[in-house]
Amino acid sequence: MDRIRILQIGQKSWKERFQLSDRVKLIFVSDKVELKKEIYELVVLERNLSEEEFKAVDKMSMAYCLFAVDSFELDFNTKKLFTRKMGKILCANDIQNFLDNEVKKYFPKPYGEKFRPESLGIAQGFKGNIKWQGQYSVNLEGEYGEDFTQIVFWRGNIPIEAGQAIEFWLEYKKQDDVEIMFVVKQFVSGSLADICDSWEFSQQDLDEPVIIEGRKGAGTIFCELKAKGSGKLSIIGLHDRISRWDVGKFMVGGERYVTSNREEIFAYFDPGDMKPPLTVYFSGYKTMEGFEGYYMMKKMGCPFLLIAEQRFQGGGFYMGNKEYEKLMVSVIEGYLNRLGFYSDQLILSGISMGTIGSMYYGCDLKPHALILGKPLASLGNIAVNERLKRPGGFPTSLDLLQFHGGGMDADSVENLNERFWNKLKESDFSHTKFIVSYMYEDDYDDTAYDKLLEELHSTGVQVYGKGLHGRHNDNSAGIGAWFKSQYERVLREDFNRY
């Protein structure tokens, strides 16, 4: 495991006063704090900062990860940084307890994944009907017995380290006559038979993510689902994530929102310098779960919000039912209101899958600007392109067509395309800038930019476009460079930043 770096700013090193675990790397500074390239997992203040130190610590610390020991009184300058960083007070008498029990939650590299559909096995004893729905779900129907019996299990045991916590979230649907139980077993490291620990979680427990901890050392984890009763049971997806316990989802400070259908939205908010605009970045498609774009957005200095979602295999392109879409809008509006900003002080942005989220919810939020890289819009066409233009390249597109479009035929393709375009056509973008970099030979959606120009009817809307040659993933570096340069331009010209 990577070590947790603590930057301690004070008079006397904690190494001389407290017991530090092997997982902790303490960097102690007693005199002037110099700016380094590192961003530390934790920063602890035991004295006030000068103006120059303020700037250095601001760059080297993360929101929610700054602590001030209560042995001194914060002056105006230090309090300003403390507020920006959503800082926390640490009791001087509680430092050893903090080192023993809290520091482990601030590990540097978050990790999460969704078990691949092909890793799901059906128990041999199940005699009912089994139907696979693409990579999205497996649907079972039948008798499960009067007592809890294994129905499905997940192949490919996952590792757990000593003292590490892993969080599981099961997406499923079922009829009332079916009752389920989620079981986790830990094998002794190097063994496939010797069980050293186990956990059972009831159906009620599964209303929230469930957590296990490597309390008996390192090993590997096996997961199974038991059921009893009879009826329909759909297993949509099992997610496993290294847990930070109570300090955040994926990142320290990360928030989780969930609908009644067990569909999740994740948000990470950094107040930055608390001056306009609020910049929102929608994560792109990726199978490793978590947020994207943190370092890029932090470098800009303004408040930012990272949005991620983990439905389907790699992401569900941010569309959903009415409850899901209403929740997404309310999440972003909540942070905008928290800052006291208006819609003309909002920028929505994303690359590839993230452009759908930006444009789709831009219709509701009417931002100052949309900054888009490799825009995708006609999701139905993306699925059609899987057959000849991009064979086997993006099978999730077929799941999206089935789920969001309602089928796999031409009408479903058209319905899914129009779902996006109808919303866009009915929206007022008269005060919005569209800043778009796109690929001429895009093998996902090569019509997105041209159709955007056709369908934007708002008077006053501004569109800036830059095309690059290649398919969707041929020049990510070029797209990324233009994306960042346009962000800097908008912040400089429209908000007097930089």
Secondary structure, DSSP 4 states (H G I P E B T S, - for coil): -PPEEEEEESSS-GGGTS---TTEEEEEESSPPPP-S---SEEEESS---HHHHHHHHHH--TT-EEEETTS---HHHHHHHHHTT-EEE-GGGHHHIIIIIGGGG-S---EEE--GGGEEE-TT--SEEEEETTTEEEEEEEEEEEEEEEEEEEEEEEE-TT-EEEEEEEEEE-TTEEEEEEEEEEETT-SS-EEEEEEEETTGGGS-EEEE-TT-SEEEEEEEEEEEEEEEEEEEEEEEE--TTS-SSSTT-EEEE-TT--EEEEEEE-TTS-SPEEEEE----SB-S---HHHHHHT-S-EEEEE---TTT--TT---HHHHHHHHHHHHHHHHHHT--GGGEEEEEETHHHHHHHHHHHHH--SEEEEES----HHHHHHTTTTTSTTT-THHHHHIIIIISSSSHHHHHHHHHHHHHHHHTS--TT-EEEEEEETT-SS-TTHHHHHHHH---TT-EEEEEEESS-TTS-HHHHHHHHHHHHHHHHHHHH---
